[in-house]
């Protein structure tokens, strides 16, 4: 996975998190400018069971709208891996506060 990804239907605006396992970008959906986050795996050949924190986020895809839970919009194939498209809830990242992510 390169510095920025190119996924049909989405525009990437800024990298907001980078670890040895994943990248998280802030961007938007092209059709309606809906702000969102895009989480991308770096290891393109991980098994599906290891995608997005051992399935935690894929389980959240099954949850209907609930207050105070970040909504996951879709799980998309990207090259030989997956990306998770998630709600941009308008918060402030730990990076902006000068803190590292956990």
C-alpha atoms as a printed R data frame, in Angstrom:
    type eleno elety resid chain resno       x       y      z
1   ATOM     1    CA   UNK     A     1   0.000   0.000  0.000
2   ATOM     2    CA   UNK     A     2   1.436   3.353 -0.998
3   ATOM     3    CA   UNK     A     3   1.251   6.649  0.811
4   ATOM     4    CA   UNK     A     4  -2.243   7.377 -0.497
5   ATOM     5    CA   UNK     A     5  -4.829   4.906 -1.707
6   ATOM     6    CA   UNK     A     6  -7.098   5.168 -4.709
7   ATOM     7    CA   UNK     A     7 -10.497   3.596 -4.044
8   ATOM     8    CA   UNK     A     8 -13.371   4.100 -6.465
9   ATOM     9    CA   UNK     A     9 -16.012   6.397 -5.004
10  ATOM    10    CA   UNK     A    10 -13.805   7.912 -2.297
11  ATOM    11    CA   UNK     A    11 -11.290  10.770 -2.064
12  ATOM    12    CA   UNK     A    12  -8.440  10.673  0.450
13  ATOM    13    CA   UNK     A    13  -7.543  14.042  1.963
14  ATOM    14    CA   UNK     A    14  -5.042  13.372  4.759
15  ATOM    15    CA   UNK     A    15  -3.175  10.549  6.494
16  ATOM    16    CA   UNK     A    16  -4.070  10.717 10.184
17  ATOM    17    CA   UNK     A    17  -2.567   7.496 11.564
18  ATOM    18    CA   UNK     A    18   0.290   5.242 10.481
19  ATOM    19    CA   UNK     A    19   1.396   2.082 12.293
20  ATOM    20    CA   UNK     A    20   3.213  -1.058 11.238
21  ATOM    21    CA   UNK     A    21  -0.154  -2.768 10.576
22  ATOM    22    CA   UNK     A    22  -2.451  -0.087  9.180
23  ATOM    23    CA   UNK     A    23  -2.967   3.380  7.807
24  ATOM    24    CA   UNK     A    24  -5.958   5.590  8.553
25  ATOM    25    CA   UNK     A    25  -6.948   8.400  6.228
26  ATOM    26    CA   UNK     A    26  -9.493  11.164  6.489
27  ATOM    27    CA   UNK     A    27 -11.449  11.727  3.310
28  ATOM    28    CA   UNK     A    28 -14.902  11.842  1.825
29  ATOM    29    CA   UNK     A    29 -17.342   9.989 -0.369
30  ATOM    30    CA   UNK     A    30 -17.359  11.448 -3.889
31  ATOM    31    CA   UNK     A    31 -21.075  11.162 -4.577
32  ATOM    32    CA   UNK     A    32 -22.261  13.300 -1.641
33  ATOM    33    CA   UNK     A    33 -19.077  14.671  0.033
34  ATOM    34    CA   UNK     A    34 -19.848  12.649  3.178
35  ATOM    35    CA   UNK     A    35 -16.782  12.956  5.483
36  ATOM    36    CA   UNK     A    36 -15.285   9.626  6.531
37  ATOM    37    CA   UNK     A    37 -12.251   7.669  7.657
38  ATOM    38    CA   UNK     A    38 -10.623   4.941  5.594
39  ATOM    39    CA   UNK     A    39  -8.619   2.281  7.458
40  ATOM    40    CA   UNK     A    40  -6.185   0.327  5.236
41  ATOM    41    CA   UNK     A    41  -4.121  -2.758  6.056
42  ATOM    42    CA   UNK     A    42  -0.425  -2.538  5.178
43  ATOM    43    CA   UNK     A    43   0.139  -6.283  5.012
44  ATOM    44    CA   UNK     A    44  -1.735  -7.115  1.833
45  ATOM    45    CA   UNK     A    45  -1.798 -10.848  2.492
46  ATOM    46    CA   UNK     A    46  -3.212 -11.055  6.001
47  ATOM    47    CA   UNK     A    47  -5.955 -13.587  6.501
48  ATOM    48    CA   UNK     A    48  -9.475 -12.230  6.856
49  ATOM    49    CA   UNK     A    49  -9.547 -13.227 10.543
50  ATOM    50    CA   UNK     A    50  -6.751 -10.700 11.206
51  ATOM    51    CA   UNK     A    51  -8.411  -7.857  9.335
52  ATOM    52    CA   UNK     A    52  -9.044  -4.782 11.478
53  ATOM    53    CA   UNK     A    53  -8.062  -5.839 15.001
54  ATOM    54    CA   UNK     A    54  -8.987  -9.536 14.899
55  ATOM    55    CA   UNK     A    55 -12.483  -8.911 13.563
56  ATOM    56    CA   UNK     A    56 -13.563  -6.282 16.077
57  ATOM    57    CA   UNK     A    57 -14.506  -3.765 13.400
58  ATOM    58    CA   UNK     A    58 -16.082  -6.352 11.107
59  ATOM    59    CA   UNK     A    59 -18.357  -7.379 13.995
60  ATOM    60    CA   UNK     A    60 -19.317  -3.726 14.402
61  ATOM    61    CA   UNK     A    61 -20.502  -3.690 10.784
62  ATOM    62    CA   UNK     A    62 -23.417  -5.827 11.994
63  ATOM    63    CA   UNK     A    63 -24.540  -3.304 14.622
64  ATOM    64    CA   UNK     A    64 -27.383  -1.060 13.559
65  ATOM    65    CA   UNK     A    65 -27.195   2.626 14.313
66  ATOM    66    CA   UNK     A    66 -26.510   3.173 17.985
67  ATOM    67    CA   UNK     A    67 -25.556   6.446 19.654
68  ATOM    68    CA   UNK     A    68 -21.909   6.941 20.640
69  ATOM    69    CA   UNK     A    69 -20.611   4.145 18.387
70  ATOM    70    CA   UNK     A    70 -18.623   5.038 15.274
71  ATOM    71    CA   UNK     A    71 -20.590   3.784 12.304
72  ATOM    72    CA   UNK     A    72 -18.800   1.504  9.855
73  ATOM    73    CA   UNK     A    73 -20.155   2.128  6.368
74  ATOM    74    CA   UNK     A    74 -18.515  -0.620  4.358
75  ATOM    75    CA   UNK     A    75 -15.747  -3.169  4.069
76  ATOM    76    CA   UNK     A    76 -14.162  -2.899  0.621
77  ATOM    77    CA   UNK     A    77 -11.636  -5.018 -1.256
78  ATOM    78    CA   UNK     A    78  -8.467  -3.077 -2.060
79  ATOM    79    CA   UNK     A    79  -5.758  -4.776 -4.102
80  ATOM    80    CA   UNK     A    80  -5.131  -8.030 -2.182
81  ATOM    81    CA   UNK     A    81  -6.496  -6.733  1.101
82  ATOM    82    CA   UNK     A    82  -9.371  -4.758  2.616
83  ATOM    83    CA   UNK     A    83 -10.268  -1.234  3.669
84  ATOM    84    CA   UNK     A    84 -12.842  -0.272  6.248
85  ATOM    85    CA   UNK     A    85 -14.840   2.885  5.472
86  ATOM    86    CA   UNK     A    86 -16.002   4.509  8.707
87  ATOM    87    CA   UNK     A    87 -17.930   7.533  9.922
88  ATOM    88    CA   UNK     A    88 -15.991  10.740 10.506
89  ATOM    89    CA   UNK     A    89 -17.678  11.831 13.725
90  ATOM    90    CA   UNK     A    90 -15.958  15.225 13.802
91  ATOM    91    CA   UNK     A    91 -13.706  14.516 16.778
92  ATOM    92    CA   UNK     A    92 -10.128  15.583 17.422
93  ATOM    93    CA   UNK     A    93  -7.418  13.000 16.823
94  ATOM    94    CA   UNK     A    94  -4.795  12.155 19.435
95  ATOM    95    CA   UNK     A    95  -2.208  13.337 16.885
96  ATOM    96    CA   UNK     A    96  -3.734  16.836 16.960
97  ATOM    97    CA   UNK     A    97  -3.405  16.822 20.750
98  ATOM    98    CA   UNK     A    98   0.242  15.804 20.429
99  ATOM    99    CA   UNK     A    99  -0.428  12.279 21.714
100 ATOM   100    CA   UNK     A   100   0.297   8.938 20.073
101 ATOM   101    CA   UNK     A   101  -2.440   6.467 19.263
102 ATOM   102    CA   UNK     A   102  -2.748   3.290 21.282
